[in-house]
């Protein structure tokens, strides 16, 4: 309420926000895409771990000692 009243009564004293530049918008888009990819990777890794725990626990035991276990390239090579 206070902010709304300040803007209503003193609008002339406040400057509008400037628009982001094109490079700044591009960085924001790329940062969001990177964050989404990270979240998706973690979600898929969790799903794979759950399925392996249920149906093929020996596969989990084989990669357990590795740092980043299932996310390492060696874990999904043929």
C-alpha positions as CSV (number, residue, x, y, z in Angstrom):
1,X,0.0,0.0,0.0
2,X,2.8,2.4,0.9
3,X,4.5,1.9,-2.4
4,X,1.3,2.4,-4.3
5,X,0.6,5.6,-2.5
6,X,4.2,6.9,-3.0
7,X,3.9,6.3,-6.8
8,X,0.4,7.8,-6.9
9,X,1.4,11.0,-5.1
10,X,5.0,11.4,-6.1
11,X,5.2,9.9,-9.6
12,X,7.1,13.0,-10.9
13,X,9.9,12.3,-8.4
14,X,10.6,8.8,-9.7
15,X,12.4,7.8,-12.9
16,X,11.2,5.0,-15.1
17,X,13.4,1.9,-15.4
18,X,15.6,1.8,-18.4
19,X,15.2,-1.0,-20.9
20,X,17.9,-3.7,-20.9
21,X,20.3,-3.7,-23.8
22,X,20.2,-6.5,-26.4
23,X,23.4,-8.1,-25.0
24,X,21.9,-8.0,-21.5
25,X,18.7,-9.7,-22.7
26,X,20.8,-12.3,-24.6
27,X,22.8,-13.1,-21.4
28,X,19.5,-13.5,-19.4
29,X,18.1,-15.9,-22.0
30,X,21.3,-17.9,-22.1
31,X,21.5,-18.0,-18.3
32,X,17.9,-19.3,-18.1
33,X,18.6,-21.9,-20.7
34,X,21.7,-23.1,-18.8
35,X,19.7,-23.3,-15.6
36,X,16.9,-25.2,-17.2
37,X,19.5,-27.7,-18.7
38,X,21.1,-28.2,-15.3
39,X,17.7,-28.8,-13.7
40,X,16.7,-31.2,-16.4
41,X,19.9,-33.1,-16.2
42,X,19.5,-33.5,-12.4
43,X,15.9,-34.6,-12.8
44,X,16.8,-37.2,-15.4
45,X,19.7,-38.4,-13.3
46,X,17.4,-38.9,-10.3
47,X,14.9,-40.8,-12.5
48,X,17.6,-43.0,-13.9
49,X,19.0,-43.7,-10.4
50,X,15.6,-44.6,-9.1
51,X,14.9,-47.0,-12.0
52,X,18.3,-48.6,-11.7
53,X,17.9,-49.0,-8.0
54,X,14.6,-50.8,-8.6
55,X,15.5,-53.0,-11.7
56,X,19.3,-53.2,-11.9
57,X,21.0,-52.4,-8.6
58,X,24.4,-53.8,-9.8
59,X,24.7,-50.9,-12.3
60,X,24.5,-48.5,-9.4
61,X,27.1,-50.4,-7.5
62,X,29.4,-50.3,-10.4
63,X,29.4,-46.5,-10.6
64,X,29.0,-45.7,-6.9
65,X,32.8,-45.1,-6.3
66,X,33.1,-42.5,-9.1
67,X,32.6,-38.8,-8.4
68,X,29.4,-37.8,-10.3
69,X,28.6,-41.5,-10.8
70,X,25.9,-41.7,-13.4
71,X,26.7,-38.4,-14.9
72,X,30.2,-39.4,-16.0
73,X,30.7,-40.4,-19.7
74,X,32.1,-43.8,-18.7
75,X,28.7,-44.6,-17.0
76,X,26.8,-44.5,-20.2
77,X,29.3,-45.8,-22.8
78,X,28.5,-49.2,-24.3
